[in-house]
């Protein structure tokens, strides 16, 4: 029987990292200067994926390469 490999979405990794560090979306907005609505729409509502530019900003602020 083959095991099914599920790839974790980068948005899930970012949200989990924020939870682990006890950080909020508001904190992420303030540090990255990404509009709060954009962060909320991407990470919570999952309406669209993060742009490469915003992903780079988030990676830099959190000190993690999410690529």
MIGUGU-998299 format. One record per residue: z, y, x of N, C-alpha, C in turn; residue in one letter. Coordinates in steps of 0.2 Angstrom, whole numbers. Layout:
BEGIN
[[Z; Y; X]; [Z; Y; X]; [Z; Y; X]; a];
...
END
This chain:
BEGIN
[[0; -6; 4]; [0; 0; 0]; [0; 6; 4]; x];
[[-5; 11; 3]; [-5; 17; 7]; [0; 22; 5]; x];
[[3; 26; 9]; [7; 31; 7]; [3; 37; 6]; x];
[[4; 41; 1]; [1; 47; 0]; [4; 53; 4]; x];
[[0; 56; 8]; [3; 62; 11]; [2; 68; 8]; x];
[[7; 72; 6]; [7; 78; 3]; [8; 84; 8]; x];
[[3; 88; 8]; [3; 94; 12]; [7; 100; 8]; x];
[[12; 102; 12]; [17; 108; 9]; [13; 114; 10]; x];
[[13; 118; 4]; [9; 124; 4]; [13; 129; 9]; x];
[[10; 133; 12]; [13; 138; 17]; [18; 143; 13]; x];
[[16; 144; 6]; [21; 148; 2]; [27; 145; 1]; x];
[[27; 138; 0]; [33; 135; -1]; [38; 135; 6]; x];
[[34; 135; 12]; [38; 135; 18]; [41; 142; 19]; x];
[[38; 147; 17]; [41; 154; 18]; [47; 155; 13]; x];
[[46; 153; 7]; [51; 153; 2]; [57; 149; 4]; x];
[[56; 143; 7]; [62; 139; 9]; [65; 142; 15]; x];
[[61; 145; 20]; [64; 149; 25]; [68; 154; 23]; x];
[[66; 158; 18]; [70; 164; 16]; [76; 161; 13]; x];
[[76; 156; 9]; [82; 153; 6]; [87; 151; 11]; x];
[[84; 147; 16]; [89; 145; 22]; [92; 151; 26]; x];
[[89; 156; 26]; [91; 162; 30]; [95; 167; 25]; x];
[[96; 165; 19]; [99; 169; 14]; [96; 176; 13]; x];
[[89; 176; 13]; [85; 182; 13]; [82; 183; 6]; x];
[[80; 189; 4]; [77; 189; -3]; [70; 192; -2]; x];
[[66; 192; -7]; [59; 194; -7]; [59; 202; -6]; x];
[[64; 205; -8]; [65; 212; -7]; [66; 214; 1]; x];
[[70; 210; 4]; [71; 210; 11]; [64; 209; 15]; x];
[[61; 204; 13]; [54; 203; 16]; [50; 209; 15]; x];
[[49; 212; 9]; [45; 217; 7]; [47; 223; 12]; x];
[[54; 225; 13]; [56; 230; 17]; [54; 229; 24]; x];
[[55; 223; 27]; [53; 222; 34]; [46; 222; 35]; x];
[[42; 219; 31]; [34; 219; 32]; [30; 224; 29]; x];
[[33; 228; 25]; [30; 234; 22]; [24; 231; 17]; x];
[[24; 225; 15]; [19; 222; 10]; [22; 224; 4]; x];
[[18; 226; -1]; [21; 228; -8]; [24; 223; -11]; x];
[[30; 224; -14]; [34; 219; -17]; [30; 215; -22]; x];
[[26; 218; -26]; [22; 215; -31]; [18; 210; -28]; x];
[[15; 211; -22]; [10; 206; -19]; [14; 200; -17]; x];
[[20; 202; -14]; [25; 196; -11]; [27; 192; -17]; x];
[[29; 195; -23]; [31; 191; -29]; [25; 187; -32]; x];
[[19; 190; -32]; [14; 187; -35]; [12; 181; -31]; x];
[[12; 182; -25]; [10; 176; -20]; [15; 171; -20]; x];
[[21; 172; -19]; [26; 167; -17]; [30; 165; -23]; x];
[[31; 169; -29]; [34; 166; -35]; [30; 164; -40]; x];
[[25; 169; -42]; [20; 167; -47]; [15; 163; -45]; x];
[[13; 163; -38]; [8; 159; -35]; [1; 160; -38]; x];
[[0; 167; -40]; [-6; 169; -43]; [-12; 169; -38]; x];
[[-11; 170; -31]; [-16; 170; -26]; [-12; 168; -20]; x];
[[-17; 166; -15]; [-14; 165; -8]; [-13; 171; -4]; x];
[[-9; 170; 1]; [-8; 176; 6]; [-14; 177; 10]; x];
[[-15; 184; 11]; [-21; 185; 16]; [-18; 183; 23]; x];
[[-23; 183; 27]; [-21; 181; 34]; [-17; 187; 37]; x];
[[-19; 193; 36]; [-15; 199; 38]; [-8; 198; 36]; x];
[[-6; 197; 29]; [0; 197; 27]; [4; 191; 30]; x];
[[1; 185; 30]; [4; 179; 33]; [6; 181; 40]; x];
[[2; 184; 44]; [4; 186; 51]; [10; 191; 51]; x];
[[10; 195; 46]; [16; 200; 46]; [23; 196; 44]; x];
[[22; 191; 40]; [28; 187; 38]; [30; 183; 43]; x];
[[25; 180; 47]; [27; 175; 52]; [31; 179; 58]; x];
[[28; 185; 59]; [31; 190; 64]; [38; 191; 63]; x];
[[40; 194; 56]; [46; 196; 54]; [51; 190; 54]; x];
[[49; 184; 52]; [53; 178; 52]; [54; 174; 58]; x];
[[49; 176; 63]; [49; 172; 69]; [47; 165; 69]; x];
[[43; 164; 64]; [40; 157; 63]; [33; 157; 62]; x];
[[29; 153; 66]; [22; 153; 65]; [20; 148; 59]; x];
[[18; 151; 53]; [17; 147; 47]; [10; 145; 46]; x];
[[6; 146; 52]; [-1; 143; 51]; [-2; 136; 52]; x];
END
